[in-house]
Amino acid sequence: MLYPKIAIVTDDLIQFGGQERLVMAICKMFPDAPLFTSVVSKKWQKQLKDKKIKFVTSFIQKFPFIEKLNRYYSPFLFHVLAFESFDFSKFDLVISISSRYAHHIITRPQTRHICYMNTPGRMFWESGSYFESESYGYLSPIRKLAKPFLSLPLNYLRMLDYAAAQRIDMLIANSKTPQDRIKKYYNRESRIIYPFVDLAKFESSAGSQGEYFLVVTRLVSWKRVDIAIKACERLNLDLKIVGKGPDSARLKKLAKKHTEFLDKVSDEELAGYYSKCRALIVTQFEDFGIVPIEAMACGKPVIAYRKGGVLETVVEGETGTFFDEQTEDSLVTVLRGFNPSDFSSQGCKDRARLFSQESFENQIKSVVY
């Protein structure tokens, strides 16, 4: 079936991350489709205009200091009302890309709604771990009050979120972990379509046998980068860390002579660091994560905490290995026995190609048409 009138919806366009990259790919697939979202930052407005993407924002766009305060408005009803207020009566199909509110849209019975869900909103469904890991910025002095103060509105938002999920015609999860959450919280079945990696940025890098291990991530406490630092320092192994974030100062205090921090690198420089490392180290639990695929695209194996999306992307014994506990000792045990020559560079590259943009687009088209 062909859908002559398509609309695309996403939570917001403020950051530049994985969800935003998916949104842009889907917009490129359907160039005539307008993009609906709650708020668009000035930087994103310029990008959308340069790409000739038509976009529609909500009343939240007019809120004061919205680019900095958007997430502080999130626990209240503003975003629910914003997405429910959009009019899709002229469209035959709506594709939402959601990790919070985008799937709360309301469509006519004859309008099909396909939702690509990166995860059910952790703020609603896993509020304990969410507020523990959240960086509060301006509101850090009242961090301890956040959970009890917001318990009542979050309970109500959970009910609204469950109801919104029941209106969706087809749910797509980005990996097994979100798929399990969709079943648990919404009692809905979903199919998996993995996010993609821009392999062209990494496959052309000239590889070599490096002398350092590599971490590539945003530096926040829940990602447990401290484990990698302590383990490598303990074994006198060189470690390079690409990334920055609110945990930077604490982590730099843990580092000694074997750890180097690289706050800002270009895509080309990042590909170079991947291609010359011994292996990528992943210490965090993430639903999916594209960084291990980027490393494999450069022909490098992955050493990862055995939980989450890496279990779907890294093949144990072929493209990487795992440590079982999120501790320094568990990682040390694996590092002591690690030999990069046990892993085929070509095998790593072949595995990464399964997560190409072409594969992603073909699967999206298969559910749309």
ChimeraX attribute file (.defattr): number of C-alpha atoms within 10 A of each C-alpha:
attribute: neighborCount
match mode: 1-to-1
recipient: residues
	/A:1	5
	/A:2	8
	/A:3	13
	/A:4	10
	/A:5	16
	/A:6	21
	/A:7	21
	/A:8	23
	/A:9	27
	/A:10	25
	/A:11	23
	/A:12	26
	/A:13	22
	/A:14	18
	/A:15	13
	/A:16	10
	/A:17	9
	/A:18	14
	/A:19	21
	/A:20	17
	/A:21	15
	/A:22	19
	/A:23	21
	/A:24	15
	/A:25	16
	/A:26	19
	/A:27	20
	/A:28	13
	/A:29	13
	/A:30	14
	/A:31	15
	/A:32	15
	/A:33	23
	/A:34	16
	/A:35	23
	/A:36	25
	/A:37	24
	/A:38	25
	/A:39	26
	/A:40	24
	/A:41	16
	/A:42	12
	/A:43	12
	/A:44	16
	/A:45	17
	/A:46	12
	/A:47	12
	/A:48	17
	/A:49	11
	/A:50	9
	/A:51	13
	/A:52	11
	/A:53	17
	/A:54	15
	/A:55	17
	/A:56	13
	/A:57	18
	/A:58	20
	/A:59	14
	/A:60	18
	/A:61	18
	/A:62	10
	/A:63	12
	/A:64	10
	/A:65	9
	/A:66	17
	/A:67	17
	/A:68	12
	/A:69	13
	/A:70	18
	/A:71	11
	/A:72	11
	/A:73	13
	/A:74	15
	/A:75	17
	/A:76	15
	/A:77	14
	/A:78	14
	/A:79	25
	/A:80	22
	/A:81	17
	/A:82	21
	/A:83	24
	/A:84	17
	/A:85	14
	/A:86	18
	/A:87	13
	/A:88	18
	/A:89	12
	/A:90	12
	/A:91	18
	/A:92	18
	/A:93	22
	/A:94	26
	/A:95	23
	/A:96	27
	/A:97	26
	/A:98	22
	/A:99	19
	/A:100	22
	/A:101	26
	/A:102	27
	/A:103	30
	/A:104	26
	/A:105	23
	/A:106	18
	/A:107	21
	/A:108	13
	/A:109	10
	/A:110	10
	/A:111	19
	/A:112	20
	/A:113	24
	/A:114	20
	/A:115	24
	/A:116	27
	/A:117	26
	/A:118	23
	/A:119	21
	/A:120	24
	/A:121	19
	/A:122	15
	/A:123	20
	/A:124	20
	/A:125	17
	/A:126	11
	/A:127	16
	/A:128	12
	/A:129	12
	/A:130	16
	/A:131	16
	/A:132	15
	/A:133	13
	/A:134	14
	/A:135	16
	/A:136	15
	/A:137	11
	/A:138	9
	/A:139	10
	/A:140	12
	/A:141	9
	/A:142	9
	/A:143	14
	/A:144	11
	/A:145	10
	/A:146	14
	/A:147	16
	/A:148	9
	/A:149	10
	/A:150	13
	/A:151	14
	/A:152	11
	/A:153	13
	/A:154	22
	/A:155	13
	/A:156	13
	/A:157	20
	/A:158	16
	/A:159	11
	/A:160	14
	/A:161	23
	/A:162	16
	/A:163	13
	/A:164	19
	/A:165	21
	/A:166	14
	/A:167	16
	/A:168	20
	/A:169	12
	/A:170	18
	/A:171	21
	/A:172	23
	/A:173	24
	/A:174	21
	/A:175	23
	/A:176	20
	/A:177	18
	/A:178	23
	/A:179	23
	/A:180	17
	/A:181	18
	/A:182	22
	/A:183	12
	/A:184	11
	/A:185	14
	/A:186	16
	/A:187	13
	/A:188	16
	/A:189	14
	/A:190	20
	/A:191	14
	/A:192	16
	/A:193	19
	/A:194	24
	/A:195	22
	/A:196	23
	/A:197	25
	/A:198	17
	/A:199	19
	/A:200	11
	/A:201	15
	/A:202	24
	/A:203	20
	/A:204	13
	/A:205	20
	/A:206	13
	/A:207	18
	/A:208	15
	/A:209	13
	/A:210	14
	/A:211	12
	/A:212	18
	/A:213	24
	/A:214	25
	/A:215	24
	/A:216	21
	/A:217	18
	/A:218	17
	/A:219	22
	/A:220	19
	/A:221	19
	/A:222	16
	/A:223	18
	/A:224	19
	/A:225	23
	/A:226	21
	/A:227	21
	/A:228	23
	/A:229	25
	/A:230	21
	/A:231	21
	/A:232	23
	/A:233	17
	/A:234	14
	/A:235	12
	/A:236	13
	/A:237	16
	/A:238	18
	/A:239	26
	/A:240	19
	/A:241	22
	/A:242	19
	/A:243	17
	/A:244	17
	/A:245	13
	/A:246	13
	/A:247	18
	/A:248	17
	/A:249	11
	/A:250	13
	/A:251	19
	/A:252	14
	/A:253	8
	/A:254	12
	/A:255	17
	/A:256	14
	/A:257	10
	/A:258	16
	/A:259	22
	/A:260	16
	/A:261	16
	/A:262	12
	/A:263	13
	/A:264	11
	/A:265	12
	/A:266	8
	/A:267	11
	/A:268	11
	/A:269	12
	/A:270	19
	/A:271	22
	/A:272	18
	/A:273	26
	/A:274	30
	/A:275	26
	/A:276	21
	/A:277	26
	/A:278	24
	/A:279	27
	/A:280	26
	/A:281	28
	/A:282	27
	/A:283	27
	/A:284	21
	/A:285	18
	/A:286	15
	/A:287	19
	/A:288	21
	/A:289	20
	/A:290	19
	/A:291	19
	/A:292	27
	/A:293	30
	/A:294	26
	/A:295	29
	/A:296	31
	/A:297	32
	/A:298	29
	/A:299	31
	/A:300	30
	/A:301	35
	/A:302	31
	/A:303	25
	/A:304	26
	/A:305	23
	/A:306	18
	/A:307	19
	/A:308	19
	/A:309	21
	/A:310	27
	/A:311	17
	/A:312	14
	/A:313	23
	/A:314	23
	/A:315	17
	/A:316	16
	/A:317	12
	/A:318	16
	/A:319	29
	/A:320	26
	/A:321	21
	/A:322	23
	/A:323	21
	/A:324	12
	/A:325	13
	/A:326	18
	/A:327	17
	/A:328	19
	/A:329	15
	/A:330	16
	/A:331	24
	/A:332	19
	/A:333	12
	/A:334	16
	/A:335	19
	/A:336	10
	/A:337	7
	/A:338	15
	/A:339	12
	/A:340	17
	/A:341	10
	/A:342	12
	/A:343	19
	/A:344	17
	/A:345	19
	/A:346	15
	/A:347	17
	/A:348	25
	/A:349	23
	/A:350	15
	/A:351	18
	/A:352	26
	/A:353	19
	/A:354	16
	/A:355	22
	/A:356	17
	/A:357	19
	/A:358	14
	/A:359	15
	/A:360	20
	/A:361	17
	/A:362	11
	/A:363	14
	/A:364	16
	/A:365	11
	/A:366	9
	/A:367	10
	/A:368	16
	/A:369	8
